[in-house]
């Protein structure tokens, strides 16, 4: 996965904390301290999957919330 | 039989009523309604708890919760994850009035740190914001 895609969409962790390999600090590390590329790619895929999952959770919640008034009227 | 409570407390796990059609069953409360009688707090802000998987272990916005059966503090039947970046607020009536335990101190620390980071309210980020603001003057 191309890390440039993350920069276009806004790096969520600019300091490279929490093990995010896309932060500025992570990019500045010496190459011998970097993760192998396949691990970076896997973590990038996992990161994207988790964000998509959260977005879906929010979407599902708001779909529920649309019918929420009716739900509360029954309580 | 789980303990019952008329209140909802911060860092405790609650379960949605079975008839609530949401893709998650458990939530972590970030609101305390202990003072509900006085302040008439009716809404609960929460983060969903989801099964996720090993891919969520090193995520900046997922907090793993260890079940009580494995030495943790919450009565979940498996390892699950708090989705810090999916916060919501809803009327507390959608929750069953019993909790499934409180997260451990370590989990709380991780939650506070990740939540602060996601909201841009961690100490370091607030400090940087102040530094930027003073530089603008």
Backbone of each chain as ProteinMPNN parsed JSONL, in Angstrom:
{"seq_chain_A": "XXXXXXXXXXXXXXXXXXXXXXXXXXXXXXXXXXXXXXXXXXXXXXXXXXXXXXXXXXXXXXXXXXXXXXXXXXX", "coords_chain_A": {"N_chain_A": [[0.859, -1.201, 0.0], [0.484, 2.193, -0.722], [1.946, 4.684, 1.156], [1.529, 7.306, 0.636], [-1.122, 7.692, 0.104], [-2.26, 7.932, 2.58], [-1.305, 10.353, 3.439], [-2.593, 12.083, 1.728], [-5.189, 11.78, 2.591], [-4.991, 12.776, 5.063], [-2.906, 12.466, 7.672], [-3.521, 10.585, 10.485], [-2.066, 10.398, 12.768], [0.23, 12.24, 13.44], [2.563, 12.286, 14.924], [3.482, 9.773, 15.014], [2.864, 8.049, 17.061], [1.567, 5.309, 19.046], [2.364, 3.286, 17.467], [1.742, 3.763, 14.833], [2.721, 3.569, 11.564], [2.831, 5.653, 9.811], [3.294, 8.187, 10.642], [5.069, 11.336, 11.074], [7.408, 11.08, 12.598], [7.913, 8.4, 12.388], [8.508, 8.205, 9.703], [10.875, 9.558, 9.661], [12.699, 7.955, 10.867], [15.701, 5.973, 10.963], [16.49, 3.831, 8.252], [17.121, 1.21, 8.968], [15.755, 0.818, 11.266], [13.184, 0.693, 10.603], [10.035, -0.97, 10.026], [9.7, -4.05, 8.251], [8.613, -3.848, 4.841], [6.372, -5.406, 4.177], [5.134, -5.769, 6.633], [4.471, -3.155, 7.262], [2.641, -2.68, 5.241], [0.669, -4.478, 5.934], [-0.152, -3.455, 8.39], [-1.085, -1.013, 7.554], [-3.261, -1.815, 6.056], [-4.782, -2.967, 8.064], [-5.247, -0.736, 9.646], [-6.813, 0.833, 7.944], [-8.982, -0.875, 7.658], [-9.996, -0.892, 10.264], [-10.799, 1.792, 10.513], [-12.786, 1.937, 8.579], [-14.545, 0.161, 9.69], [-15.312, 1.533, 12.012], [-16.574, 3.715, 10.867], [-18.736, 2.423, 9.703], [-20.019, 1.517, 12.008], [-20.862, 3.965, 13.074], [-22.562, 4.833, 11.022], [-24.533, 2.841, 11.109], [-25.497, 3.314, 13.649], [-26.639, 5.848, 13.371], [-28.6, 5.323, 11.529], [-30.24, 3.779, 13.09], [-30.849, 5.708, 14.96], [-32.48, 7.378, 13.54], [-34.935, 6.18, 13.682], [-35.415, 6.373, 16.265], [-37.078, 8.016, 17.798], [-39.565, 6.866, 17.619], [-39.049, 4.537, 18.952], [-38.614, 5.419, 21.568], [-41.066, 6.487, 22.138], [-42.496, 4.282, 22.657], [-41.565, 3.425, 25.047]], "CA_chain_A": [[0.0, 0.0, 0.0], [1.261, 3.427, -0.821], [1.682, 5.53, 2.314], [1.106, 8.623, 0.168], [-2.584, 7.788, 0.192], [-2.607, 8.394, 3.909], [-1.015, 11.777, 3.542], [-3.655, 12.81, 1.031], [-6.414, 11.75, 3.381], [-4.74, 13.354, 6.382], [-2.301, 11.499, 8.586], [-4.237, 10.69, 11.752], [-1.168, 10.313, 13.91], [1.413, 12.889, 12.893], [3.76, 12.06, 15.722], [3.887, 8.389, 14.902], [2.658, 7.302, 18.297], [0.712, 4.124, 18.989], [2.849, 2.344, 16.476], [1.296, 4.078, 13.492], [3.935, 3.711, 10.77], [2.698, 6.707, 8.806], [3.554, 9.484, 11.238], [6.296, 12.015, 10.657], [8.554, 10.519, 13.297], [8.183, 7.086, 11.823], [9.14, 8.402, 8.396], [12.213, 10.088, 9.849], [13.589, 6.968, 11.474], [16.674, 5.34, 10.071], [15.85, 2.743, 7.515], [17.3, -0.086, 9.63], [14.813, 0.717, 12.383], [11.831, 0.606, 10.064], [9.461, -2.294, 9.865], [9.708, -4.54, 6.874], [7.527, -3.252, 4.062], [5.141, -6.196, 4.214], [4.461, -5.487, 7.908], [3.866, -1.823, 7.127], [1.468, -2.808, 4.382], [-0.371, -5.168, 6.695], [-0.683, -2.533, 9.389], [-1.864, -0.013, 6.835], [-4.534, -2.45, 5.712], [-5.535, -3.1, 9.313], [-5.686, 0.602, 10.055], [-7.932, 1.228, 7.069], [-10.12, -1.735, 7.983], [-10.58, -0.427, 11.523], [-11.498, 3.067, 10.308], [-14.014, 1.606, 7.848], [-15.423, -0.494, 10.664], [-15.866, 2.583, 12.872], [-17.513, 4.485, 10.049], [-19.944, 1.608, 9.573], [-20.694, 1.559, 13.314], [-21.527, 5.273, 13.182], [-23.668, 4.842, 10.066], [-25.59, 1.973, 11.638], [-26.102, 3.973, 14.8], [-27.492, 6.96, 12.929], [-29.782, 4.716, 10.917], [-31.093, 3.43, 14.232], [-31.288, 6.935, 15.617], [-33.571, 7.934, 12.744], [-36.198, 5.595, 14.136], [-35.295, 6.353, 17.704], [-38.211, 8.695, 18.431], [-40.639, 5.881, 17.727], [-38.651, 3.596, 19.987], [-38.829, 6.016, 22.873], [-42.494, 6.685, 22.363], [-43.037, 3.021, 23.165], [-41.069, 3.138, 26.405]], "C_chain_A": [[0.884, 1.236, 0.0], [0.934, 4.358, 0.334], [1.263, 6.934, 1.901], [-0.398, 8.799, 0.237], [-3.014, 8.319, 1.541], [-2.376, 9.882, 4.049], [-2.101, 12.596, 2.864], [-4.914, 12.874, 1.869], [-6.193, 12.321, 4.781], [-4.171, 12.324, 7.317], [-2.934, 11.642, 9.956], [-3.309, 10.755, 12.956], [0.18, 10.921, 13.525], [2.686, 12.653, 13.679], [4.224, 10.618, 15.682], [3.74, 7.606, 16.18], [1.735, 6.122, 18.033], [1.141, 3.166, 17.89], [2.355, 2.617, 15.076], [2.521, 4.337, 12.609], [3.902, 4.884, 9.807], [2.996, 8.092, 9.342], [4.894, 10.043, 10.821], [7.527, 11.392, 11.311], [8.935, 9.173, 12.718], [8.894, 7.224, 10.487], [10.587, 8.852, 8.539], [13.192, 9.081, 10.431], [14.574, 6.438, 10.449], [16.048, 4.11, 9.444], [16.001, 1.408, 8.23], [16.382, -0.257, 10.823], [13.383, 0.596, 11.888], [11.35, -0.833, 10.021], [9.674, -2.751, 8.432], [8.469, -4.022, 6.136], [6.239, -4.059, 4.14], [4.389, -5.978, 5.522], [3.79, -4.122, 7.873], [2.583, -1.906, 6.315], [0.323, -3.469, 5.135], [-0.999, -4.233, 7.726], [-1.502, -1.428, 8.741], [-3.248, -0.566, 6.494], [-5.405, -2.592, 6.952], [-6.079, -1.754, 9.778], [-6.903, 1.023, 9.238], [-9.173, 0.402, 7.39], [-10.802, -1.262, 9.273], [-11.347, 0.883, 11.351], [-12.811, 2.828, 9.553], [-15.042, 0.986, 8.787], [-16.093, 0.546, 11.559], [-16.888, 3.425, 12.114], [-18.829, 3.732, 9.912], [-20.73, 1.59, 10.885], [-21.491, 2.861, 13.458], [-22.729, 5.335, 12.246], [-24.844, 4.012, 10.574], [-26.294, 2.643, 12.813], [-27.057, 5.077, 14.35], [-28.727, 6.459, 12.193], [-30.774, 4.322, 12.013], [-31.689, 4.687, 14.857], [-32.45, 7.577, 14.861], [-34.923, 7.414, 13.183], [-36.289, 5.616, 15.657], [-36.491, 6.977, 18.411], [-39.351, 7.705, 18.641], [-40.322, 4.892, 18.849], [-38.942, 4.158, 21.378], [-40.29, 6.268, 23.183], [-43.114, 5.423, 22.956], [-42.614, 2.749, 24.595], [-41.926, 3.798, 27.471]], "O_chain_A": [[1.917, 1.279, 0.668], [-0.212, 4.78, 0.489], [0.707, 7.678, 2.709], [-0.895, 9.912, 0.407], [-3.995, 9.054, 1.651], [-3.151, 10.586, 4.695], [-2.486, 13.66, 3.347], [-5.623, 13.88, 1.87], [-7.117, 12.342, 5.594], [-4.873, 11.397, 7.721], [-2.889, 12.726, 10.539], [-3.735, 11.13, 14.048], [1.154, 10.2, 13.311], [3.783, 12.809, 13.142], [5.257, 10.282, 16.261], [4.42, 6.598, 16.371], [1.196, 5.964, 16.938], [0.354, 2.332, 17.442], [2.532, 1.774, 14.196], [3.289, 5.255, 12.897], [4.856, 5.089, 9.056], [2.959, 9.069, 8.595], [5.745, 9.332, 10.288], [8.557, 11.201, 10.664], [10.113, 8.845, 12.576], [9.789, 6.439, 10.177], [11.423, 8.58, 7.677], [14.394, 9.34, 10.477], [14.322, 6.449, 9.244], [15.195, 3.447, 10.033], [15.122, 0.553, 8.125], [16.242, -1.365, 11.342], [12.466, 0.414, 12.688], [12.139, -1.777, 9.986], [9.811, -1.937, 7.519], [7.42, -3.792, 6.738], [5.146, -3.493, 4.167], [3.158, -5.997, 5.541], [2.684, -3.948, 8.385], [1.573, -1.288, 6.653], [-0.837, -3.08, 4.998], [-2.216, -4.22, 7.911], [-2.492, -0.963, 9.306], [-4.262, 0.12, 6.626], [-6.614, -2.367, 6.901], [-7.215, -1.649, 10.24], [-7.895, 1.507, 9.783], [-10.287, 0.925, 7.392], [-12.029, -1.235, 9.361], [-12.403, 1.077, 11.953], [-13.827, 3.451, 9.859], [-16.24, 1.252, 8.69], [-17.289, 0.458, 11.835], [-17.93, 3.796, 12.653], [-19.905, 4.324, 9.993], [-21.959, 1.641, 10.876], [-22.639, 2.856, 13.904], [-23.79, 5.83, 12.625], [-25.999, 4.426, 10.479], [-27.514, 2.556, 12.96], [-28.153, 5.217, 14.892], [-29.778, 7.098, 12.228], [-31.982, 4.509, 11.875], [-32.862, 4.726, 15.229], [-33.3, 8.238, 15.459], [-35.934, 8.108, 13.074], [-37.14, 4.954, 16.251], [-36.88, 6.532, 19.491], [-40.012, 7.698, 19.679], [-41.206, 4.468, 19.593], [-39.452, 3.454, 22.25], [-40.703, 6.265, 24.343], [-44.121, 5.482, 23.662], [-43.231, 1.937, 25.284], [-41.647, 3.657, 28.662]]}, "seq_chain_B": "XXXXXXXXXXXXXXXXXXXXXXXXXXXXXXXXXXXXXXXXXXXXXXXXXXXXXXXXXXXXXXXXXXXXXXXXXXXXXXXXXXXXXXXXXXXXXXXXXXXXXXXXXXXXXXXXXXXXXXXXXXXXXXXXXXXXXXXXX", "coords_chain_B": {"N_chain_B": [[-26.374, -13.965, 38.382], [-26.303, -10.741, 37.161], [-25.246, -7.665, 38.783], [-27.652, -5.15, 39.576], [-28.43, -1.763, 38.742], [-29.615, 1.529, 39.189], [-28.279, 3.589, 38.158], [-25.841, 4.865, 35.798], [-22.466, 4.427, 35.21], [-19.243, 5.892, 34.672], [-16.758, 4.311, 32.686], [-17.743, 1.797, 32.978], [-19.188, -1.254, 31.764], [-22.001, -1.689, 29.71], [-25.041, -3.208, 28.551], [-26.923, -3.361, 25.558], [-30.487, -3.18, 25.264], [-32.246, -6.098, 24.24], [-33.991, -5.675, 22.098], [-33.055, -3.545, 20.685], [-31.962, -2.543, 17.611], [-28.988, -2.735, 16.802], [-25.61, -3.139, 15.565], [-23.82, -3.795, 17.549], [-23.483, -5.1, 20.849], [-22.583, -4.476, 23.366], [-21.462, -1.669, 25.349], [-19.158, 0.913, 26.326], [-19.482, 3.046, 28.925], [-19.087, 6.545, 28.998], [-20.18, 8.493, 30.349], [-21.418, 9.568, 33.471], [-24.236, 8.875, 35.331], [-24.781, 9.161, 37.928], [-25.566, 11.375, 39.308], [-28.033, 11.849, 38.403], [-30.618, 12.431, 39.425], [-30.283, 14.944, 40.432], [-29.221, 16.455, 38.336], [-30.622, 15.673, 36.158], [-29.744, 14.046, 34.078], [-30.1, 12.385, 31.104], [-29.055, 11.234, 28.905], [-26.586, 9.074, 27.549], [-23.209, 8.983, 26.884], [-21.208, 6.977, 24.915], [-18.822, 4.437, 23.982], [-18.8, 2.064, 21.435], [-18.461, -1.493, 21.925], [-16.722, -3.978, 20.355], [-16.206, -7.15, 18.656], [-13.978, -7.283, 16.894], [-10.621, -8.169, 16.248], [-7.378, -9.797, 16.077], [-6.124, -7.951, 14.436], [-6.765, -5.53, 15.452], [-5.215, -5.017, 17.597], [-2.952, -3.33, 17.675], [-3.933, -0.908, 17.061], [-4.469, 2.655, 16.866], [-6.889, 3.575, 17.828], [-8.336, 1.637, 19.118], [-9.188, -0.111, 22.006], [-8.2, -2.843, 23.72], [-10.118, -5.148, 25.648], [-9.83, -7.219, 28.351], [-11.42, -10.183, 29.254], [-13.07, -11.062, 32.386], [-12.699, -13.725, 32.971], [-10.197, -14.196, 32.052], [-8.597, -12.768, 33.652], [-9.181, -10.088, 33.535], [-11.367, -7.206, 34.038], [-14.022, -7.158, 33.276], [-17.201, -8.623, 32.554], [-17.248, -10.111, 29.992], [-17.602, -12.466, 27.342], [-15.462, -12.965, 25.798], [-12.351, -11.723, 24.455], [-12.603, -8.358, 23.644], [-13.011, -5.186, 21.897], [-12.801, -1.699, 22.516], [-14.205, 0.738, 20.544], [-12.852, 3.543, 20.048], [-13.045, 5.62, 18.267], [-15.686, 5.813, 17.521], [-17.637, 7.151, 18.958], [-20.81, 7.78, 20.515], [-23.957, 9.283, 21.445], [-26.802, 8.619, 23.353], [-30.191, 8.105, 24.466], [-30.462, 6.858, 27.737], [-32.293, 4.89, 28.117], [-32.112, 2.842, 26.308], [-30.444, 0.969, 27.27], [-29.815, -1.967, 29.238], [-30.484, -2.06, 32.721], [-28.161, -2.898, 34.172], [-24.78, -3.539, 34.974], [-21.752, -4.811, 33.441], [-19.405, -4.888, 34.747], [-16.349, -3.111, 35.579], [-13.791, -1.527, 33.679], [-10.25, -2.26, 33.826], [-7.618, -0.499, 35.649], [-5.408, -0.145, 34.011], [-6.499, -0.496, 31.462], [-8.164, 1.674, 31.516], [-6.344, 3.796, 31.549], [-5.193, 3.507, 29.004], [-7.434, 3.899, 27.438], [-8.12, 6.582, 28.069], [-5.866, 7.889, 27.096], [-5.9, 7.261, 24.327], [-8.396, 8.192, 23.596], [-8.138, 10.901, 24.198], [-6.188, 11.537, 22.358], [-7.542, 11.067, 19.961], [-9.529, 12.993, 20.082], [-7.976, 15.2, 20.018], [-7.185, 16.278, 22.395], [-5.253, 15.512, 24.119], [-2.622, 15.892, 26.554], [-0.172, 16.589, 25.417], [-0.896, 17.409, 22.833], [-2.609, 19.537, 23.399], [-0.778, 21.22, 24.582], [0.877, 21.753, 22.373], [-0.94, 23.083, 20.78], [-1.338, 25.385, 22.256], [1.196, 26.422, 22.098], [1.349, 26.956, 19.363], [-0.671, 28.862, 19.182], [0.338, 30.955, 20.716], [2.498, 31.615, 19.173], [1.319, 32.73, 16.995], [0.61, 35.206, 17.793]], "CA_chain_B": [[-27.227, -12.805, 38.091], [-25.482, -9.523, 37.242], [-25.775, -6.641, 39.691], [-28.521, -4.155, 38.938], [-28.171, -0.414, 39.206], [-30.434, 2.549, 38.519], [-27.367, 4.596, 37.615], [-24.824, 4.443, 34.837], [-21.199, 4.997, 35.661], [-18.139, 5.996, 33.721], [-15.809, 3.195, 32.563], [-18.434, 0.53, 33.186], [-19.733, -1.84, 30.542], [-23.448, -1.901, 29.72], [-25.538, -4.0, 27.427], [-28.136, -2.819, 24.939], [-31.677, -4.02, 25.354], [-32.231, -7.038, 23.102], [-34.794, -5.231, 20.948], [-32.4, -2.421, 19.994], [-31.33, -3.129, 16.413], [-27.661, -2.195, 16.495], [-24.682, -4.248, 15.304], [-23.011, -4.122, 18.721], [-24.318, -5.471, 21.999], [-22.033, -3.892, 24.585], [-20.871, -0.336, 25.22], [-18.419, 1.444, 27.471], [-20.046, 4.357, 29.251], [-18.17, 7.647, 29.323], [-20.992, 9.426, 31.125], [-21.922, 9.062, 34.735], [-25.562, 9.421, 35.652], [-24.972, 9.027, 39.37], [-26.21, 12.585, 39.795], [-29.168, 12.05, 37.502], [-31.751, 13.068, 40.088], [-29.994, 16.353, 40.6], [-28.945, 17.147, 37.072], [-31.541, 15.164, 35.151], [-29.003, 13.518, 32.936], [-30.842, 11.286, 30.497], [-28.323, 10.65, 27.785], [-25.331, 8.418, 27.875], [-22.204, 8.954, 25.82], [-20.568, 5.674, 25.022], [-18.056, 3.903, 22.854], [-19.206, 0.673, 21.204], [-17.493, -2.574, 22.15], [-16.904, -4.887, 19.227], [-15.291, -8.294, 18.707], [-12.756, -6.992, 16.126], [-9.747, -9.324, 16.087], [-5.972, -9.473, 16.348], [-5.695, -6.785, 13.649], [-7.081, -4.303, 16.193], [-4.38, -4.938, 18.795], [-2.0, -2.209, 17.653], [-4.614, 0.229, 16.438], [-4.453, 3.829, 17.755], [-8.215, 3.92, 18.352], [-9.001, 0.442, 19.658], [-8.669, -0.477, 23.327], [-8.589, -4.223, 24.02], [-10.633, -5.435, 26.991], [-9.612, -8.611, 28.733], [-12.557, -10.651, 30.061], [-12.766, -11.441, 33.773], [-12.25, -15.116, 32.988], [-8.765, -14.215, 31.727], [-7.89, -11.874, 34.562], [-9.611, -8.703, 33.359], [-12.35, -6.711, 34.989], [-15.381, -7.084, 32.741], [-17.826, -9.918, 32.307], [-17.47, -10.404, 28.579], [-17.263, -13.882, 27.156], [-14.251, -13.078, 24.981], [-11.605, -10.479, 24.301], [-13.278, -7.447, 22.73], [-12.289, -3.926, 21.726], [-13.553, -0.453, 22.549], [-13.986, 1.543, 19.332], [-12.749, 4.908, 20.568], [-13.396, 6.591, 17.229], [-17.093, 5.665, 17.121], [-18.433, 7.627, 20.094], [-22.186, 8.189, 20.249], [-24.75, 9.632, 22.624], [-28.17, 8.157, 23.164], [-30.969, 8.023, 25.694], [-30.021, 5.701, 28.519], [-33.348, 3.877, 28.142], [-31.811, 1.721, 25.409], [-29.543, 0.026, 27.937], [-30.279, -2.734, 30.386], [-30.007, -1.36, 33.93], [-27.184, -3.644, 34.95], [-23.478, -3.423, 34.319], [-20.955, -6.032, 33.321], [-18.112, -4.671, 35.373], [-15.572, -1.914, 35.246], [-12.503, -1.832, 33.048], [-9.136, -2.169, 34.778], [-6.915, 0.791, 35.656], [-4.554, -0.106, 32.821], [-7.373, -0.262, 30.311], [-8.649, 3.059, 31.638], [-5.257, 4.688, 31.1], [-5.075, 3.41, 27.546], [-8.636, 4.533, 26.886], [-8.013, 8.042, 28.216], [-4.821, 8.373, 26.193], [-6.331, 7.152, 22.935], [-9.537, 9.093, 23.405], [-7.58, 12.253, 24.17], [-5.498, 11.706, 21.083], [-8.539, 11.141, 18.886], [-10.226, 14.279, 20.207], [-7.008, 16.295, 19.987], [-7.202, 16.89, 23.717], [-4.223, 14.967, 25.0], [-1.808, 16.97, 27.127], [0.859, 17.007, 24.474], [-1.51, 18.159, 21.736], [-3.089, 20.816, 23.926], [0.42, 22.031, 24.74], [1.299, 22.205, 21.046], [-1.923, 24.06, 20.319], [-1.054, 26.643, 22.958], [2.445, 26.946, 21.549], [1.009, 27.531, 18.062], [-1.49, 30.057, 19.389], [1.177, 32.051, 21.195], [3.371, 32.007, 18.069], [0.517, 33.531, 16.062], [0.394, 36.568, 18.295]], "C_chain_B": [[-26.383, -11.536, 38.222], [-26.088, -8.512, 38.202], [-26.653, -5.649, 38.927], [-28.229, -2.793, 39.539], [-29.088, 0.563, 38.488], [-29.558, 3.612, 37.861], [-26.454, 3.984, 36.569], [-23.538, 5.161, 35.193], [-20.135, 4.945, 34.587], [-17.208, 4.781, 33.839], [-16.431, 1.843, 32.922], [-19.011, 0.062, 31.846], [-21.232, -2.054, 30.714], [-23.861, -2.625, 28.456], [-26.8, -3.352, 26.874], [-29.303, -3.761, 25.196], [-31.763, -4.879, 24.09], [-32.98, -6.52, 21.882], [-34.162, -4.066, 20.181], [-31.595, -2.96, 18.814], [-30.004, -2.46, 16.055], [-26.673, -3.349, 16.339], [-23.765, -4.565, 16.47], [-23.93, -4.33, 19.912], [-23.868, -4.76, 23.268], [-21.452, -2.51, 24.307], [-20.088, -0.018, 26.486], [-18.957, 2.841, 27.743], [-18.944, 5.365, 29.571], [-18.898, 8.711, 30.138], [-21.359, 8.775, 32.441], [-23.28, 9.698, 34.997], [-25.854, 9.255, 37.14], [-25.743, 10.214, 39.943], [-27.456, 12.899, 38.976], [-30.307, 12.801, 38.179], [-31.542, 14.569, 40.184], [-29.887, 17.079, 39.259], [-29.817, 16.659, 35.911], [-30.814, 14.746, 33.872], [-29.741, 12.31, 32.37], [-30.074, 10.574, 29.394], [-26.973, 10.099, 28.23], [-24.408, 8.499, 26.66], [-21.387, 7.682, 25.994], [-19.684, 5.404, 23.809], [-18.484, 2.454, 22.667], [-18.077, -0.306, 21.521], [-17.759, -3.647, 21.103], [-15.898, -6.036, 19.309], [-13.949, -8.006, 18.042], [-11.921, -8.258, 15.986], [-8.318, -8.904, 16.32], [-5.491, -8.246, 15.583], [-5.968, -5.484, 14.384], [-6.127, -4.082, 17.362], [-3.445, -3.741, 18.816], [-2.616, -0.971, 17.022], [-4.627, 1.428, 17.391], [-5.795, 4.154, 18.38], [-9.024, 2.689, 18.766], [-8.35, 0.119, 20.999], [-9.127, -1.903, 23.63], [-9.055, -4.372, 25.468], [-10.475, -6.919, 27.26], [-10.789, -9.059, 29.597], [-12.121, -11.095, 31.463], [-12.229, -12.866, 33.851], [-10.757, -15.247, 32.68], [-7.992, -13.213, 32.566], [-8.255, -10.409, 34.426], [-10.711, -8.325, 34.33], [-13.793, -6.767, 34.515], [-15.915, -8.459, 32.39], [-18.226, -10.059, 30.834], [-17.032, -11.844, 28.362], [-16.039, -14.086, 26.278], [-13.543, -11.738, 24.97], [-12.323, -9.607, 23.271], [-12.562, -6.101, 22.762], [-13.236, -2.734, 21.818], [-13.19, 0.336, 21.291], [-14.031, 3.019, 19.739], [-13.221, 5.943, 19.546], [-14.825, 6.415, 16.72], [-18.011, 6.089, 18.27], [-19.831, 8.038, 19.65], [-22.842, 8.587, 21.561], [-26.193, 9.238, 22.364], [-28.881, 8.134, 24.514], [-30.634, 6.741, 26.447], [-31.069, 4.594, 28.581], [-33.038, 2.687, 27.24], [-30.926, 0.673, 26.077], [-30.253, -0.75, 29.043], [-29.694, -2.1, 31.649], [-29.089, -2.202, 34.801], [-25.853, -3.576, 34.212], [-22.751, -4.759, 34.295], [-19.538, -5.81, 33.837], [-17.412, -3.435, 34.867], [-14.262, -2.336, 34.593], [-11.392, -1.651, 34.079], [-8.465, -0.796, 34.671], [-6.029, 0.939, 34.416], [-5.361, 0.171, 31.56], [-7.894, 1.17, 30.316], [-7.589, 4.046, 31.143], [-5.146, 4.689, 29.576], [-6.256, 4.095, 26.863], [-8.519, 6.058, 26.923], [-6.982, 8.599, 27.238], [-5.293, 8.355, 24.745], [-7.507, 8.079, 22.641], [-9.055, 10.542, 23.314], [-6.888, 12.54, 22.855], [-6.5, 11.875, 19.945], [-9.263, 12.491, 18.899], [-9.277, 15.477, 20.102], [-6.926, 17.015, 21.315], [-6.196, 16.264, 24.674], [-3.325, 16.108, 25.461], [-0.803, 17.498, 26.12], [0.248, 17.862, 23.366], [-2.046, 19.497, 22.2], [-1.911, 21.761, 24.11], [0.899, 22.582, 23.41], [0.351, 23.272, 20.513], [-1.654, 25.415, 20.962], [0.209, 27.299, 22.402], [2.164, 27.627, 20.204], [0.253, 28.843, 18.233], [-0.63, 31.231, 19.837], [2.12, 32.524, 20.086], [2.632, 32.898, 17.073], [0.39, 34.978, 16.497], [1.498, 37.529, 17.838]], "O_chain_B": [[-25.81, -11.283, 39.282], [-27.3, -8.499, 38.414], [-26.401, -5.358, 37.757], [-27.83, -2.684, 40.698], [-29.31, 0.425, 37.285], [-30.05, 4.44, 37.093], [-26.313, 2.765, 36.466], [-23.535, 6.365, 35.445], [-20.133, 4.073, 33.718], [-16.917, 4.299, 34.934], [-15.717, 0.865, 33.142], [-19.278, 0.853, 30.941], [-21.678, -2.545, 31.751], [-23.149, -2.652, 27.452], [-27.639, -2.858, 27.627], [-29.131, -4.973, 25.328], [-31.396, -4.434, 23.003], [-32.648, -6.88, 20.753], [-34.68, -3.652, 19.144], [-30.659, -3.739, 18.997], [-29.934, -1.696, 15.092], [-26.873, -4.419, 16.915], [-22.994, -5.521, 16.391], [-25.033, -3.784, 19.959], [-24.683, -4.473, 24.146], [-21.012, -2.213, 23.196], [-20.317, -0.589, 27.553], [-18.89, 3.716, 26.88], [-18.004, 5.074, 30.311], [-18.303, 9.702, 30.562], [-21.583, 7.566, 32.506], [-23.44, 10.914, 34.894], [-27.01, 9.214, 37.561], [-26.472, 10.083, 40.926], [-27.877, 14.05, 38.868], [-30.898, 13.703, 37.585], [-32.475, 15.359, 40.039], [-30.407, 18.181, 39.09], [-29.739, 17.195, 34.805], [-31.23, 15.06, 32.756], [-29.976, 11.331, 33.077], [-30.407, 9.454, 29.006], [-26.332, 10.602, 29.154], [-24.79, 8.128, 25.55], [-20.935, 7.363, 27.094], [-19.792, 6.053, 22.769], [-18.527, 1.692, 23.633], [-16.896, 0.02, 21.398], [-18.874, -4.155, 20.982], [-14.859, -5.91, 19.957], [-12.904, -8.419, 18.543], [-12.454, -9.313, 15.641], [-8.064, -7.768, 16.722], [-4.559, -7.571, 16.02], [-5.459, -4.436, 13.988], [-6.219, -3.063, 18.047], [-3.175, -3.192, 19.884], [-1.912, -0.098, 16.516], [-4.779, 1.246, 18.598], [-5.863, 4.914, 19.346], [-10.254, 2.714, 18.758], [-7.125, 0.08, 21.116], [-10.324, -2.144, 23.782], [-8.469, -3.8, 26.387], [-10.932, -7.76, 26.486], [-11.125, -8.388, 30.573], [-10.965, -11.453, 31.689], [-11.397, -13.174, 34.705], [-10.131, -16.259, 32.995], [-6.864, -12.851, 32.231], [-7.697, -9.567, 35.131], [-10.962, -9.023, 35.312], [-14.702, -6.452, 35.283], [-15.166, -9.346, 31.98], [-19.41, -10.117, 30.501], [-16.202, -12.374, 29.101], [-15.618, -15.217, 26.034], [-14.088, -10.735, 25.43], [-12.617, -10.058, 22.164], [-11.633, -5.895, 23.542], [-14.336, -2.758, 21.265], [-12.014, 0.571, 21.011], [-15.089, 3.648, 19.769], [-13.729, 7.003, 19.91], [-15.137, 6.826, 15.603], [-19.037, 5.456, 18.519], [-20.017, 8.573, 18.557], [-22.349, 8.271, 22.643], [-26.736, 9.494, 21.29], [-28.242, 8.143, 25.566], [-30.536, 5.669, 25.851], [-30.781, 3.489, 29.041], [-33.644, 1.626, 27.394], [-30.688, -0.393, 25.509], [-31.169, -0.245, 29.692], [-28.546, -1.656, 31.65], [-29.225, -2.218, 36.024], [-25.81, -3.559, 32.982], [-23.086, -5.694, 35.022], [-18.595, -6.473, 33.405], [-17.812, -2.808, 33.885], [-13.7, -3.38, 34.923], [-11.576, -0.966, 35.085], [-8.711, -0.038, 33.732], [-5.92, 2.026, 33.848], [-4.961, 0.963, 30.707], [-8.044, 1.796, 29.267], [-7.89, 4.996, 30.421], [-5.021, 5.741, 28.948], [-6.099, 4.777, 25.85], [-8.787, 6.734, 25.93], [-7.194, 9.648, 26.629], [-5.104, 9.33, 24.017], [-7.592, 8.672, 21.566], [-9.507, 11.306, 22.462], [-6.986, 13.638, 22.308], [-6.324, 12.725, 19.073], [-9.566, 13.053, 17.846], [-9.718, 16.626, 20.097], [-6.635, 18.21, 21.369], [-6.273, 16.46, 25.887], [-3.277, 17.164, 24.83], [-0.61, 18.707, 25.992], [0.793, 18.903, 23.001], [-1.95, 20.489, 21.477], [-2.017, 22.956, 23.833], [1.286, 23.748, 23.321], [0.776, 24.238, 19.88], [-1.731, 26.455, 20.307], [0.296, 28.517, 22.251], [2.662, 28.719, 19.932], [0.504, 29.813, 17.519], [-0.835, 32.363, 19.4], [2.503, 33.694, 20.055], [3.244, 33.72, 16.39], [0.102, 35.863, 15.691], [1.464, 38.713, 18.175]]}, "name": "protein", "num_of_chains": 2, "seq": "XXXXXXXXXXXXXXXXXXXXXXXXXXXXXXXXXXXXXXXXXXXXXXXXXXXXXXXXXXXXXXXXXXXXXXXXXXXXXXXXXXXXXXXXXXXXXXXXXXXXXXXXXXXXXXXXXXXXXXXXXXXXXXXXXXXXXXXXXXXXXXXXXXXXXXXXXXXXXXXXXXXXXXXXXXXXXXXXXXXXXXXXXXXXXXXXXXXXXXXXXXXXXXXXXXXX"}
